């Protein structure tokens, strides 16, 4: 979205080139507490949304596929 501004005078720190898909992650905070949440990366760095809280991602996995319900024939879920 902002890639066209990269390397120009229009670029600023709030802009980014790429965001990843959301994934489930388990993070560990400086105090040792762990939390599982949904995050994504912005330009290859995890976007934690914790207003400066320091953490490290210790595990991640893709989100499950969206549930689409049963097929019209009444068979197995898709």
PDB file of N, CA, C and O in Angstrom:
ATOM      1  N   UNK A   1       0.821  -1.189   0.000  1.00  0.00           N
ATOM      2  CA  UNK A   1       0.000   0.000   0.000  1.00  0.00           C
ATOM      3  C   UNK A   1       0.871   1.262   0.000  1.00  0.00           C
ATOM      4  O   UNK A   1       0.613   2.200  -0.753  1.00  0.00           O
ATOM      5  N   UNK A   2       1.905   1.276   0.851  1.00  0.00           N
ATOM      6  CA  UNK A   2       2.765   2.451   0.919  1.00  0.00           C
ATOM      7  C   UNK A   2       4.061   2.271   0.133  1.00  0.00           C
ATOM      8  O   UNK A   2       4.889   3.181   0.094  1.00  0.00           O
ATOM      9  N   UNK A   3       4.247   1.102  -0.496  1.00  0.00           N
ATOM     10  CA  UNK A   3       5.520   0.766  -1.139  1.00  0.00           C
ATOM     11  C   UNK A   3       5.948   1.813  -2.163  1.00  0.00           C
ATOM     12  O   UNK A   3       7.145   2.025  -2.356  1.00  0.00           O
ATOM     13  N   UNK A   4       5.011   2.462  -2.813  1.00  0.00           N
ATOM     14  CA  UNK A   4       5.379   3.455  -3.822  1.00  0.00           C
ATOM     15  C   UNK A   4       6.117   4.650  -3.218  1.00  0.00           C
ATOM     16  O   UNK A   4       6.803   5.378  -3.936  1.00  0.00           O
ATOM     17  N   UNK A   5       5.982   4.858  -1.897  1.00  0.00           N
ATOM     18  CA  UNK A   5       6.655   5.972  -1.233  1.00  0.00           C
ATOM     19  C   UNK A   5       8.034   5.602  -0.695  1.00  0.00           C
ATOM     20  O   UNK A   5       8.798   6.484  -0.302  1.00  0.00           O
ATOM     21  N   UNK A   6       8.368   4.288  -0.671  1.00  0.00           N
ATOM     22  CA  UNK A   6       9.656   3.832  -0.125  1.00  0.00           C
ATOM     23  C   UNK A   6      10.795   4.515  -0.880  1.00  0.00           C
ATOM     24  O   UNK A   6      10.802   4.535  -2.110  1.00  0.00           O
ATOM     25  N   UNK A   7      11.748   5.068  -0.148  1.00  0.00           N
ATOM     26  CA  UNK A   7      12.899   5.723  -0.767  1.00  0.00           C
ATOM     27  C   UNK A   7      12.637   7.142  -1.242  1.00  0.00           C
ATOM     28  O   UNK A   7      13.493   7.749  -1.886  1.00  0.00           O
ATOM     29  N   UNK A   8      11.453   7.680  -0.930  1.00  0.00           N
ATOM     30  CA  UNK A   8      11.151   9.062  -1.312  1.00  0.00           C
ATOM     31  C   UNK A   8      11.001   9.915  -0.062  1.00  0.00           C
ATOM     32  O   UNK A   8      11.027   9.405   1.058  1.00  0.00           O
ATOM     33  N   UNK A   9      10.845  11.200  -0.262  1.00  0.00           N
ATOM     34  CA  UNK A   9      10.626  12.117   0.862  1.00  0.00           C
ATOM     35  C   UNK A   9       9.253  11.925   1.498  1.00  0.00           C
ATOM     36  O   UNK A   9       8.998  12.436   2.589  1.00  0.00           O
ATOM     37  N   UNK A  10       8.364  11.191   0.821  1.00  0.00           N
ATOM     38  CA  UNK A  10       7.016  10.952   1.334  1.00  0.00           C
ATOM     39  C   UNK A  10       6.975   9.836   2.374  1.00  0.00           C
ATOM     40  O   UNK A  10       5.994   9.722   3.109  1.00  0.00           O
ATOM     41  N   UNK A  11       8.027   9.003   2.453  1.00  0.00           N
ATOM     42  CA  UNK A  11       8.062   7.862   3.370  1.00  0.00           C
ATOM     43  C   UNK A  11       8.186   8.350   4.804  1.00  0.00           C
ATOM     44  O   UNK A  11       8.943   9.279   5.086  1.00  0.00           O
ATOM     45  N   UNK A  12       7.430   7.712   5.728  1.00  0.00           N
ATOM     46  CA  UNK A  12       7.614   8.011   7.158  1.00  0.00           C
ATOM     47  C   UNK A  12       7.505   6.717   7.954  1.00  0.00           C
ATOM     48  O   UNK A  12       7.094   5.687   7.419  1.00  0.00           O
ATOM     49  N   UNK A  13       7.868   6.767   9.209  1.00  0.00           N
ATOM     50  CA  UNK A  13       7.948   5.575  10.052  1.00  0.00           C
ATOM     51  C   UNK A  13       6.646   4.844  10.277  1.00  0.00           C
ATOM     52  O   UNK A  13       6.658   3.676  10.665  1.00  0.00           O
ATOM     53  N   UNK A  14       5.530   5.493  10.047  1.00  0.00           N
ATOM     54  CA  UNK A  14       4.231   4.840  10.244  1.00  0.00           C
ATOM     55  C   UNK A  14       3.819   4.015   9.031  1.00  0.00           C
ATOM     56  O   UNK A  14       2.830   3.284   9.085  1.00  0.00           O
ATOM     57  N   UNK A  15       4.566   4.126   7.943  1.00  0.00           N
ATOM     58  CA  UNK A  15       4.237   3.396   6.721  1.00  0.00           C
ATOM     59  C   UNK A  15       4.898   2.019   6.742  1.00  0.00           C
ATOM     60  O   UNK A  15       5.844   1.785   7.494  1.00  0.00           O
ATOM     61  N   UNK A  16       4.394   1.120   5.915  1.00  0.00           N
ATOM     62  CA  UNK A  16       4.948  -0.224   5.834  1.00  0.00           C
ATOM     63  C   UNK A  16       4.814  -0.739   4.415  1.00  0.00           C
ATOM     64  O   UNK A  16       4.007  -0.244   3.628  1.00  0.00           O
ATOM     65  N   UNK A  17       5.640  -1.767   4.096  1.00  0.00           N
ATOM     66  CA  UNK A  17       5.587  -2.357   2.763  1.00  0.00           C
ATOM     67  C   UNK A  17       4.690  -3.584   2.724  1.00  0.00           C
ATOM     68  O   UNK A  17       3.870  -3.727   1.817  1.00  0.00           O
ATOM     69  N   UNK A  18       4.840  -4.478   3.709  1.00  0.00           N
ATOM     70  CA  UNK A  18       4.117  -5.752   3.672  1.00  0.00           C
ATOM     71  C   UNK A  18       3.572  -6.110   5.045  1.00  0.00           C
ATOM     72  O   UNK A  18       4.211  -5.858   6.067  1.00  0.00           O
ATOM     73  N   UNK A  19       2.389  -6.700   5.055  1.00  0.00           N
ATOM     74  CA  UNK A  19       1.860  -7.317   6.268  1.00  0.00           C
ATOM     75  C   UNK A  19       1.581  -8.782   5.954  1.00  0.00           C
ATOM     76  O   UNK A  19       1.198  -9.131   4.837  1.00  0.00           O
ATOM     77  N   UNK A  20       1.779  -9.628   6.951  1.00  0.00           N
ATOM     78  CA  UNK A  20       1.507 -11.048   6.761  1.00  0.00           C
ATOM     79  C   UNK A  20       0.051 -11.351   7.101  1.00  0.00           C
ATOM     80  O   UNK A  20      -0.680 -10.494   7.596  1.00  0.00           O
ATOM     81  N   UNK A  21      -0.349 -12.581   6.824  1.00  0.00           N
ATOM     82  CA  UNK A  21      -1.648 -13.051   7.285  1.00  0.00           C
ATOM     83  C   UNK A  21      -1.615 -13.180   8.804  1.00  0.00           C
ATOM     84  O   UNK A  21      -0.541 -13.325   9.387  1.00  0.00           O
ATOM     85  N   UNK A  22      -2.764 -13.130   9.443  1.00  0.00           N
ATOM     86  CA  UNK A  22      -2.838 -13.378  10.879  1.00  0.00           C
ATOM     87  C   UNK A  22      -2.524 -14.847  11.158  1.00  0.00           C
ATOM     88  O   UNK A  22      -2.878 -15.729  10.376  1.00  0.00           O
ATOM     89  N   UNK A  23      -1.858 -15.096  12.282  1.00  0.00           N
ATOM     90  CA  UNK A  23      -1.548 -16.449  12.741  1.00  0.00           C
ATOM     91  C   UNK A  23      -1.770 -16.512  14.247  1.00  0.00           C
ATOM     92  O   UNK A  23      -1.781 -15.481  14.920  1.00  0.00           O
ATOM     93  N   UNK A  24      -1.947 -17.718  14.774  1.00  0.00           N
ATOM     94  CA  UNK A  24      -2.006 -17.912  16.227  1.00  0.00           C
ATOM     95  C   UNK A  24      -0.580 -17.984  16.747  1.00  0.00           C
ATOM     96  O   UNK A  24       0.247 -18.710  16.194  1.00  0.00           O
ATOM     97  N   UNK A  25      -0.286 -17.244  17.796  1.00  0.00           N
ATOM     98  CA  UNK A  25       1.052 -17.257  18.383  1.00  0.00           C
ATOM     99  C   UNK A  25       0.958 -17.414  19.895  1.00  0.00           C
ATOM    100  O   UNK A  25      -0.024 -17.014  20.519  1.00  0.00           O
ATOM    101  N   UNK A  26       1.988 -17.999  20.460  1.00  0.00           N
ATOM    102  CA  UNK A  26       2.176 -17.970  21.906  1.00  0.00           C
ATOM    103  C   UNK A  26       3.359 -17.056  22.150  1.00  0.00           C
ATOM    104  O   UNK A  26       4.444 -17.266  21.607  1.00  0.00           O
ATOM    105  N   UNK A  27       3.143 -16.039  22.972  1.00  0.00           N
ATOM    106  CA  UNK A  27       4.198 -15.080  23.281  1.00  0.00           C
ATOM    107  C   UNK A  27       4.587 -15.214  24.741  1.00  0.00           C
ATOM    108  O   UNK A  27       3.782 -15.612  25.583  1.00  0.00           O
ATOM    109  N   UNK A  28       5.844 -14.873  25.026  1.00  0.00           N
ATOM    110  CA  UNK A  28       6.333 -14.867  26.400  1.00  0.00           C
ATOM    111  C   UNK A  28       6.817 -13.456  26.703  1.00  0.00           C
ATOM    112  O   UNK A  28       7.629 -12.897  25.966  1.00  0.00           O
ATOM    113  N   UNK A  29       6.313 -12.886  27.791  1.00  0.00           N
ATOM    114  CA  UNK A  29       6.674 -11.540  28.201  1.00  0.00           C
ATOM    115  C   UNK A  29       7.909 -11.570  29.088  1.00  0.00           C
ATOM    116  O   UNK A  29       8.328 -12.639  29.533  1.00  0.00           O
ATOM    117  N   UNK A  30       8.485 -10.426  29.343  1.00  0.00           N
ATOM    118  CA  UNK A  30       9.705 -10.325  30.142  1.00  0.00           C
ATOM    119  C   UNK A  30       9.553 -10.941  31.528  1.00  0.00           C
ATOM    120  O   UNK A  30      10.521 -11.463  32.080  1.00  0.00           O
ATOM    121  N   UNK A  31       8.357 -10.887  32.092  1.00  0.00           N
ATOM    122  CA  UNK A  31       8.139 -11.434  33.432  1.00  0.00           C
ATOM    123  C   UNK A  31       7.894 -12.947  33.416  1.00  0.00           C
ATOM    124  O   UNK A  31       7.641 -13.544  34.462  1.00  0.00           O
ATOM    125  N   UNK A  32       7.971 -13.572  32.222  1.00  0.00           N
ATOM    126  CA  UNK A  32       7.789 -15.016  32.104  1.00  0.00           C
ATOM    127  C   UNK A  32       6.364 -15.449  31.812  1.00  0.00           C
ATOM    128  O   UNK A  32       6.127 -16.617  31.505  1.00  0.00           O
ATOM    129  N   UNK A  33       5.413 -14.534  31.901  1.00  0.00           N
ATOM    130  CA  UNK A  33       4.022 -14.895  31.600  1.00  0.00           C
ATOM    131  C   UNK A  33       3.881 -15.161  30.100  1.00  0.00           C
ATOM    132  O   UNK A  33       4.538 -14.535  29.269  1.00  0.00           O
ATOM    133  N   UNK A  34       3.006 -16.106  29.788  1.00  0.00           N
ATOM    134  CA  UNK A  34       2.753 -16.462  28.393  1.00  0.00           C
ATOM    135  C   UNK A  34       1.294 -16.219  28.057  1.00  0.00           C
ATOM    136  O   UNK A  34       0.415 -16.317  28.914  1.00  0.00           O
ATOM    137  N   UNK A  35       1.056 -15.902  26.803  1.00  0.00           N
ATOM    138  CA  UNK A  35      -0.302 -15.655  26.334  1.00  0.00           C
ATOM    139  C   UNK A  35      -0.391 -16.116  24.884  1.00  0.00           C
ATOM    140  O   UNK A  35       0.556 -15.953  24.115  1.00  0.00           O
ATOM    141  N   UNK A  36      -1.524 -16.688  24.517  1.00  0.00           N
ATOM    142  CA  UNK A  36      -1.762 -17.070  23.131  1.00  0.00           C
ATOM    143  C   UNK A  36      -2.728 -16.064  22.530  1.00  0.00           C
ATOM    144  O   UNK A  36      -3.764 -15.748  23.115  1.00  0.00           O
ATOM    145  N   UNK A  37      -2.370 -15.565  21.352  1.00  0.00           N
ATOM    146  CA  UNK A  37      -3.163 -14.522  20.710  1.00  0.00           C
ATOM    147  C   UNK A  37      -2.998 -14.613  19.203  1.00  0.00           C
ATOM    148  O   UNK A  37      -2.223 -15.432  18.710  1.00  0.00           O
ATOM    149  N   UNK A  38      -3.706 -13.796  18.484  1.00  0.00           N
ATOM    150  CA  UNK A  38      -3.601 -13.724  17.032  1.00  0.00           C
ATOM    151  C   UNK A  38      -2.803 -12.473  16.679  1.00  0.00           C
ATOM    152  O   UNK A  38      -3.141 -11.367  17.100  1.00  0.00           O
ATOM    153  N   UNK A  39      -1.735 -12.664  15.895  1.00  0.00           N
ATOM    154  CA  UNK A  39      -0.882 -11.557  15.481  1.00  0.00           C
ATOM    155  C   UNK A  39      -0.545 -11.687  14.002  1.00  0.00           C
ATOM    156  O   UNK A  39      -0.880 -12.681  13.357  1.00  0.00           O
ATOM    157  N   UNK A  40       0.122 -10.669  13.481  1.00  0.00           N
ATOM    158  CA  UNK A  40       0.682 -10.704  12.132  1.00  0.00           C
ATOM    159  C   UNK A  40       1.991  -9.935  12.162  1.00  0.00           C
ATOM    160  O   UNK A  40       2.315  -9.279  13.151  1.00  0.00           O
ATOM    161  N   UNK A  41       2.734 -10.021  11.082  1.00  0.00           N
ATOM    162  CA  UNK A  41       3.976  -9.251  11.004  1.00  0.00           C
ATOM    163  C   UNK A  41       3.775  -8.056  10.080  1.00  0.00           C
ATOM    164  O   UNK A  41       2.969  -8.088   9.151  1.00  0.00           O
ATOM    165  N   UNK A  42       4.522  -7.019  10.361  1.00  0.00           N
ATOM    166  CA  UNK A  42       4.592  -5.845   9.497  1.00  0.00           C
ATOM    167  C   UNK A  42       6.051  -5.699   9.114  1.00  0.00           C
ATOM    168  O   UNK A  42       6.909  -5.486   9.970  1.00  0.00           O
ATOM    169  N   UNK A  43       6.327  -5.815   7.828  1.00  0.00           N
ATOM    170  CA  UNK A  43       7.698  -5.782   7.319  1.00  0.00           C
ATOM    171  C   UNK A  43       8.604  -6.752   8.077  1.00  0.00           C
ATOM    172  O   UNK A  43       9.754  -6.435   8.380  1.00  0.00           O
ATOM    173  N   UNK A  44       8.072  -7.936   8.377  1.00  0.00           N
ATOM    174  CA  UNK A  44       8.867  -8.991   8.990  1.00  0.00           C
ATOM    175  C   UNK A  44       9.008  -8.924  10.495  1.00  0.00           C
ATOM    176  O   UNK A  44       9.699  -9.758  11.080  1.00  0.00           O
ATOM    177  N   UNK A  45       8.372  -7.953  11.144  1.00  0.00           N
ATOM    178  CA  UNK A  45       8.450  -7.828  12.600  1.00  0.00           C
ATOM    179  C   UNK A  45       7.067  -8.057  13.188  1.00  0.00           C
ATOM    180  O   UNK A  45       6.072  -7.568  12.653  1.00  0.00           O
ATOM    181  N   UNK A  46       7.002  -8.794  14.281  1.00  0.00           N
ATOM    182  CA  UNK A  46       5.714  -9.083  14.917  1.00  0.00           C
ATOM    183  C   UNK A  46       5.062  -7.807  15.401  1.00  0.00           C
ATOM    184  O   UNK A  46       5.710  -6.955  16.008  1.00  0.00           O
ATOM    185  N   UNK A  47       3.778  -7.681  15.129  1.00  0.00           N
ATOM    186  CA  UNK A  47       2.977  -6.549  15.577  1.00  0.00           C
ATOM    187  C   UNK A  47       2.192  -6.999  16.798  1.00  0.00           C
ATOM    188  O   UNK A  47       1.155  -7.648  16.667  1.00  0.00           O
ATOM    189  N   UNK A  48       2.680  -6.657  17.983  1.00  0.00           N
ATOM    190  CA  UNK A  48       2.078  -7.143  19.211  1.00  0.00           C
ATOM    191  C   UNK A  48       0.899  -6.361  19.723  1.00  0.00           C
ATOM    192  O   UNK A  48       0.058  -6.918  20.429  1.00  0.00           O
ATOM    193  N   UNK A  49       0.805  -5.100  19.397  1.00  0.00           N
ATOM    194  CA  UNK A  49      -0.310  -4.290  19.850  1.00  0.00           C
ATOM    195  C   UNK A  49      -0.394  -4.134  21.356  1.00  0.00           C
ATOM    196  O   UNK A  49      -1.480  -3.905  21.888  1.00  0.00           O
ATOM    197  N   UNK A  50       0.734  -4.255  22.065  1.00  0.00           N
ATOM    198  CA  UNK A  50       0.724  -4.162  23.531  1.00  0.00           C
ATOM    199  C   UNK A  50       1.340  -2.868  24.042  1.00  0.00           C
ATOM    200  O   UNK A  50       1.859  -2.832  25.158  1.00  0.00           O
ATOM    201  N   UNK A  51       1.294  -1.830  23.265  1.00  0.00           N
ATOM    202  CA  UNK A  51       1.785  -0.505  23.677  1.00  0.00           C
ATOM    203  C   UNK A  51       3.166  -0.579  24.316  1.00  0.00           C
ATOM    204  O   UNK A  51       3.363  -0.097  25.432  1.00  0.00           O
ATOM    205  N   UNK A  52       4.110  -1.174  23.622  1.00  0.00           N
ATOM    206  CA  UNK A  52       5.487  -1.185  24.093  1.00  0.00           C
ATOM    207  C   UNK A  52       5.887  -2.357  24.960  1.00  0.00           C
ATOM    208  O   UNK A  52       7.058  -2.467  25.325  1.00  0.00           O
ATOM    209  N   UNK A  53       4.959  -3.242  25.306  1.00  0.00           N
ATOM    210  CA  UNK A  53       5.327  -4.415  26.105  1.00  0.00           C
ATOM    211  C   UNK A  53       6.300  -5.276  25.312  1.00  0.00           C
ATOM    212  O   UNK A  53       6.084  -5.539  24.129  1.00  0.00           O
ATOM    213  N   UNK A  54       7.369  -5.711  25.964  1.00  0.00           N
ATOM    214  CA  UNK A  54       8.358  -6.537  25.279  1.00  0.00           C
ATOM    215  C   UNK A  54       7.997  -8.002  25.435  1.00  0.00           C
ATOM    216  O   UNK A  54       7.674  -8.471  26.527  1.00  0.00           O
ATOM    217  N   UNK A  55       8.058  -8.711  24.319  1.00  0.00           N
ATOM    218  CA  UNK A  55       7.723 -10.128  24.316  1.00  0.00           C
ATOM    219  C   UNK A  55       8.513 -10.811  23.222  1.00  0.00           C
ATOM    220  O   UNK A  55       9.086 -10.163  22.347  1.00  0.00           O
ATOM    221  N   UNK A  56       8.534 -12.130  23.286  1.00  0.00           N
ATOM    222  CA  UNK A  56       9.103 -12.899  22.186  1.00  0.00           C
ATOM    223  C   UNK A  56       8.106 -13.976  21.808  1.00  0.00           C
ATOM    224  O   UNK A  56       7.436 -14.552  22.665  1.00  0.00           O
ATOM    225  N   UNK A  57       8.016 -14.236  20.525  1.00  0.00           N
ATOM    226  CA  UNK A  57       7.134 -15.278  20.020  1.00  0.00           C
ATOM    227  C   UNK A  57       7.856 -16.600  20.216  1.00  0.00           C
ATOM    228  O   UNK A  57       8.966 -16.786  19.717  1.00  0.00           O
ATOM    229  N   UNK A  58       7.222 -17.529  20.949  1.00  0.00           N
ATOM    230  CA  UNK A  58       7.868 -18.819  21.178  1.00  0.00           C
ATOM    231  C   UNK A  58       7.254 -19.933  20.334  1.00  0.00           C
ATOM    232  O   UNK A  58       7.845 -21.005  20.209  1.00  0.00           O
ATOM    233  N   UNK A  59       6.076 -19.695  19.753  1.00  0.00           N
ATOM    234  CA  UNK A  59       5.456 -20.672  18.856  1.00  0.00           C
ATOM    235  C   UNK A  59       4.393 -19.973  18.034  1.00  0.00           C
ATOM    236  O   UNK A  59       3.774 -19.012  18.491  1.00  0.00           O
ATOM    237  N   UNK A  60       4.183 -20.456  16.819  1.00  0.00           N
ATOM    238  CA  UNK A  60       3.110 -19.912  15.994  1.00  0.00           C
ATOM    239  C   UNK A  60       2.613 -20.989  15.048  1.00  0.00           C
ATOM    240  O   UNK A  60       3.318 -21.954  14.755  1.00  0.00           O
ATOM    241  N   UNK A  61       1.385 -20.809  14.573  1.00  0.00           N
ATOM    242  CA  UNK A  61       0.811 -21.700  13.569  1.00  0.00           C
ATOM    243  C   UNK A  61      -0.277 -20.954  12.818  1.00  0.00           C
ATOM    244  O   UNK A  61      -0.866 -19.999  13.324  1.00  0.00           O
ATOM    245  N   UNK A  62      -0.530 -21.414  11.592  1.00  0.00           N
ATOM    246  CA  UNK A  62      -1.563 -20.791  10.778  1.00  0.00           C
ATOM    247  C   UNK A  62      -2.924 -20.938  11.457  1.00  0.00           C
ATOM    248  O   UNK A  62      -3.150 -21.883  12.213  1.00  0.00           O
ATOM    249  N   UNK A  63      -3.814 -20.009  11.186  1.00  0.00           N
ATOM    250  CA  UNK A  63      -5.185 -20.110  11.678  1.00  0.00           C
ATOM    251  C   UNK A  63      -5.873 -21.284  10.989  1.00  0.00           C
ATOM    252  O   UNK A  63      -5.527 -21.620   9.856  1.00  0.00           O
ATOM    253  N   UNK A  64      -6.833 -21.908  11.649  1.00  0.00           N
ATOM    254  CA  UNK A  64      -7.579 -22.988  10.992  1.00  0.00           C
ATOM    255  C   UNK A  64      -8.412 -22.427   9.846  1.00  0.00           C
ATOM    256  O   UNK A  64      -8.722 -21.236   9.810  1.00  0.00           O
ATOM    257  N   UNK A  65      -8.766 -23.297   8.918  1.00  0.00           N
ATOM    258  CA  UNK A  65      -9.629 -22.878   7.817  1.00  0.00           C
ATOM    259  C   UNK A  65     -10.992 -22.471   8.355  1.00  0.00           C
ATOM    260  O   UNK A  65     -11.459 -23.008   9.360  1.00  0.00           O
ATOM    261  N   UNK A  66     -11.615 -21.538   7.693  1.00  0.00           N
ATOM    262  CA  UNK A  66     -12.935 -21.063   8.092  1.00  0.00           C
ATOM    263  C   UNK A  66     -13.961 -22.185   7.935  1.00  0.00           C
ATOM    264  O   UNK A  66     -13.966 -22.887   6.924  1.00  0.00           O
ATOM    265  N   UNK A  67     -14.822 -22.352   8.928  1.00  0.00           N
ATOM    266  CA  UNK A  67     -15.883 -23.347   8.863  1.00  0.00           C
ATOM    267  C   UNK A  67     -16.929 -22.885   7.866  1.00  0.00           C
ATOM    268  O   UNK A  67     -17.401 -21.750   7.935  1.00  0.00           O
ATOM    269  N   UNK A  68     -17.292 -23.761   6.938  1.00  0.00           N
ATOM    270  CA  UNK A  68     -18.244 -23.383   5.893  1.00  0.00           C
ATOM    271  C   UNK A  68     -19.576 -24.092   6.034  1.00  0.00           C
ATOM    272  O   UNK A  68     -20.442 -23.941   5.173  1.00  0.00           O
ATOM    273  N   UNK A  69     -19.764 -24.857   7.090  1.00  0.00           N
ATOM    274  CA  UNK A  69     -21.026 -25.551   7.294  1.00  0.00           C
ATOM    275  C   UNK A  69     -21.108 -26.829   6.492  1.00  0.00           C
ATOM    276  O   UNK A  69     -20.146 -27.247   5.848  1.00  0.00           O
ATOM    277  N   UNK A  70     -22.259 -27.430   6.544  1.00  0.00           N
ATOM    278  CA  UNK A  70     -22.477 -28.679   5.809  1.00  0.00           C
ATOM    279  C   UNK A  70     -22.802 -28.377   4.358  1.00  0.00           C
ATOM    280  O   UNK A  70     -23.362 -27.330   4.035  1.00  0.00           O
ATOM    281  N   UNK A  71     -22.438 -29.314   3.485  1.00  0.00           N
ATOM    282  CA  UNK A  71     -22.772 -29.144   2.076  1.00  0.00           C
ATOM    283  C   UNK A  71     -24.282 -29.257   1.899  1.00  0.00           C
ATOM    284  O   UNK A  71     -24.976 -29.740   2.793  1.00  0.00           O
ATOM    285  N   UNK A  72     -24.783 -28.824   0.775  1.00  0.00           N
ATOM    286  CA  UNK A  72     -26.233 -28.834   0.535  1.00  0.00           C
ATOM    287  C   UNK A  72     -26.809 -30.233   0.489  1.00  0.00           C
ATOM    288  O   UNK A  72     -28.002 -30.421   0.728  1.00  0.00           O
ATOM    289  N   UNK A  73     -25.976 -31.222   0.183  1.00  0.00           N
ATOM    290  CA  UNK A  73     -26.439 -32.597   0.134  1.00  0.00           C
ATOM    291  C   UNK A  73     -26.566 -33.198   1.530  1.00  0.00           C
ATOM    292  O   UNK A  73     -27.004 -34.339   1.680  1.00  0.00           O
ATOM    293  N   UNK A  74     -26.184 -32.437   2.548  1.00  0.00           N
ATOM    294  CA  UNK A  74     -26.280 -32.923   3.916  1.00  0.00           C
ATOM    295  C   UNK A  74     -25.116 -33.798   4.325  1.00  0.00           C
ATOM    296  O   UNK A  74     -25.192 -34.502   5.332  1.00  0.00           O
ATOM    297  N   UNK A  75     -24.050 -33.766   3.565  1.00  0.00           N
ATOM    298  CA  UNK A  75     -22.886 -34.590   3.855  1.00  0.00           C
ATOM    299  C   UNK A  75     -21.987 -33.974   4.899  1.00  0.00           C
ATOM    300  O   UNK A  75     -22.423 -33.169   5.722  1.00  0.00           O
ATOM    301  N   UNK A  76     -20.733 -34.360   4.854  1.00  0.00           N
ATOM    302  CA  UNK A  76     -19.746 -33.897   5.815  1.00  0.00           C
ATOM    303  C   UNK A  76     -19.498 -32.406   5.647  1.00  0.00           C
ATOM    304  O   UNK A  76     -19.689 -31.847   4.567  1.00  0.00           O
ATOM    305  N   UNK A  77     -19.066 -31.766   6.744  1.00  0.00           N
ATOM    306  CA  UNK A  77     -18.697 -30.343   6.646  1.00  0.00           C
ATOM    307  C   UNK A  77     -17.534 -30.174   5.701  1.00  0.00           C
ATOM    308  O   UNK A  77     -16.722 -31.081   5.516  1.00  0.00           O
ATOM    309  N   UNK A  78     -17.465 -29.007   5.109  1.00  0.00           N
ATOM    310  CA  UNK A  78     -16.371 -28.720   4.183  1.00  0.00           C
ATOM    311  C   UNK A  78     -15.317 -27.881   4.848  1.00  0.00           C
ATOM    312  O   UNK A  78     -14.314 -27.537   4.222  1.00  0.00           O
TER     313      UNK A  78
END
